[in-house]
Amino acid sequence: MTDPAPDGGEPNVPAAPVPPVEAPEGPPATLWDRMREDPQYAPEHLALEAVRRLGPEAAQWAARERALRPDVPPEQLADQAVRKFVNHARLSGAVSGAAGLPGAVIDVGVLAWTQARLVLHVAAAYGADPTNPDRATDLLVLQRVHKAAEAARLALGVAAGRERAGALFGSAGNRALGRVMLQLGVRLARMAGVRAAKRMFAKVIPGAAIILGTWANSSATKELADRARALYRAVGPRQIPGPRQP
């Protein structure tokens, strides 16, 4: 039985449900530990872990969307990903709920992780394999941690070696936590964008963080999205290497 038509003669149509607002997801605890123990290479550790953890997610998302909409163009898929993760970036400005330097470090870490997720989804939208280790190099160059791919690959190799050494021998010493947090925060903030770096330091000043955080995060993420789209649109899926064989 259907609902009666209103006076205008049109049947009642239920309103589409409003999707819930998703909270941005931050780096896993194991990655935080690794970055805290080796803050100098925090962006490289984050890029490596992002490809491991977020690459499969991005690949599954792209495959699912193409199965549901076989004719969907890459630009539309990329639009979808950018909208989602720019919104996440806006929310990441106050995700920690903590004041001072620890809260600022958490916030920029969540932002850098969100930006990595965006880049990998954009790569998948244009047909690049988001699980390929080369995507970690792309991340570091797109996020302007390194100017050239060769420098990024070298730094990733160093970070991977330090990761293996840390797993075998543990942390290299008991450094002052405040100094480590500051170094980690600076490295992650630079990875997330110049505006995000300014915002991190503003968070230490009461009252400045919320005003600056939303604008800075979304602006930096939009600029990153434009660079990622330009890269993967220009290269095309056939020219991007597939997964490397062990």
N, C-alpha and C positions, 0 to 999 in steps of 0.2 A: 504494500500500500504506500502511495506517495503522498507527500504533503500537498495540501491544496494550493493552487496558484494564487498569488496575491492579486490585487486589483488590476495591476498592469498586465496580467495575463501570462507572466513569465513564471516558471516553476521555481520553487525555493532551491537554491544550490548551497550546500554547506560551504562555509568559508574554509579556505586552505589553512591547515595548521601552521602556526608560526614556528619555525625551527628554533630550538633553544640556542642561546648564545654559548658557544664553547669557550671554556677557559684555555688559554695557551698552555701547552705542555712544555715543561722545562727539561733540561738535560738529565739523564739518569744519574743516580747517586754515584755509581762507579766512575762515571766520567768526571763528575765534580771532584772526586778523590784524586783522579789522575791529573786533572788540571791544577789542583791545589798543590800537589807534590812537584809539578813541573810547570809553573806558571809561564815561563819563558816561551814554551811551545803550546800554550793553551789553545790558540786558534787551530793549530795543526791537529791536536788531539780531538778537538770538536769536529773538524772536517772529516777525519777518519771515522769517528764513531757515527757521525750523521749518515755517511754512505752505508755503513754496516746496518744501522737500525732503521733509518728513514728511507733508504733507497728501495727496499722491497715494498714498503708501504706505498711509495709513489708509483712504482711499477704496477702494483695491484689496482690502485685507483685508476690509472690511465686505461688499463685493460678492461676494468669494469665499466667505465664510462663509454668506451668504444663498443663494448658488447651491447650496451643498452641503446646507444645512438651511433650506429655504424658510420653514418655520414657526417659526424661532428668534425668540423675543421680544427686543426691544431690551435689556431688563434682563439677559438671559443673555449677550448679546454684550458688554455693558458689564462684567459680572462677569469675563468672560474677559480683557478688556483690562486691567482693574484688577489682577487677580492677576499677570498677566505683568509689568507695569511696576512694581508695588510690589516684586516680587522683584528686578527690575533695580536699583531704587533701593537695596535692601539691599546689593547688590554694589558699588554705585558709591562706597561710603565709602572704599575703599582701592584704587580702580582705577588711580591713577597710580603707586603704589609709590614715590612721592617724598615726602621729608619737608619740613617747613617751609612757608613761604608759597607757593612755586610748586606744590607738591603739593596744598595746600589749594585753590588757585584752580582747578586742573584738576578736582579732585573735585567742587567745587560746580558747575562748568560742565557736567560730565557729568550731575550730578543734575538741573540745570535743563533740560537737553536731554531727559533721560528723562521728566521731568514734562510737557514740551511734547508729547512723543510720546503720553503717556497721555491728555492732554486731547483731542488730535485724534482718537485712536481712540475715546474715549468719545463725542465729537461724532458721529463716523461711525456708531457703534452706535445712536444715537437718530435718525439720519436727517438730521443737519445736514451740509452740505458742508464737509469738512475742508480743502479747497483755497481756500475763499472768503477773501479778505483780512480779512473781519470776524473770522475766527478769531484773528488776531493780537491784535486788541482784546480778545477774550474771554480770551486767555492772560494778558495783562497785568493784567486786572481780577481774574481767578480767582486769580492768583498774588500779588495784592495789591501789585503794583508801583504801580498807580494805583487810586484809589478809584472813579472813574467812567469810563464809556466815552468821554466827550468828551475828558477829559484824556489817556486812552490813545491816542486817535486823533491828537490833536495831537502827542504825543511820537513816535508812529510816523511821522508826516509829517516831523518834524524829522530823525529818524534816517534816513529814506529819502533826504532831501535831502543829509544829510552823507555818506551812502554814495555817492551820485552824485558829490559833490564830491571825495571821497577817490579815487574811481576816475579822475577827471580830473586831479587835482593832486597826489595822493599824500598822505603823512602831513604833519601840520601842524608838526612839530618833533621835536626829540630830547629828550624828557622823561626823567627818571630812571626806569629800569626798575622799581626797587623801588616807587616811588610809584605808578606806573601799575598794577602788579600788585596793590597793596593796594586801590586804588580799584576795579579790575575785580573783585577777589574780594569786596569788600563789596557791590557792586551785584548780583552773581550770587547771593551767599549770601542776600541779602534776597529775591531773586526765588524762591529755592528754599524759603524758609520760615525763621521765626525760629530754630527749633531747628538748622537747617542752618547758619545764621550763627554760632551759638554753637559748633557743631562745627568750623567752619572755623578759628576762632581756637584751639580746643582742639588742633587738629592741629599747631600750632606748638609745643605742649608735648609732648615725647616721652612716649609711653605712653598718652596720653589719647585719641588719635584713634580707634583701632580699637574701644575700648570704647564710645565715644559715637556713632561714625559710623553703625553699622548701625541702631540704634534711632532716631536722629534722622532719618535719611533716609527710612526706611519710614514713620515717624509723620507727617512733613510731607507725604509723597506720598499717604498714605491720606486725610488731611484735604483735600488738593487734589482727590482723586478724588471725595470726597463733595460738594464744592462744584460740580464739573463735572457730576456726575450730576444734581444738583438743578437746575442751569441748563438743561441740554438736555432733561431730562424735562419741565420746566415749560413751556418754550417750544414744543417740538414741532417736527417737521420742516417742516410747512407754513408756519410763521411765521418760519423762519430763511431769510434771503435766499439765493438760489442764486448761482452764479458771476457776477461782474460782467462786463459786456461791455467790451472795450477801447474 
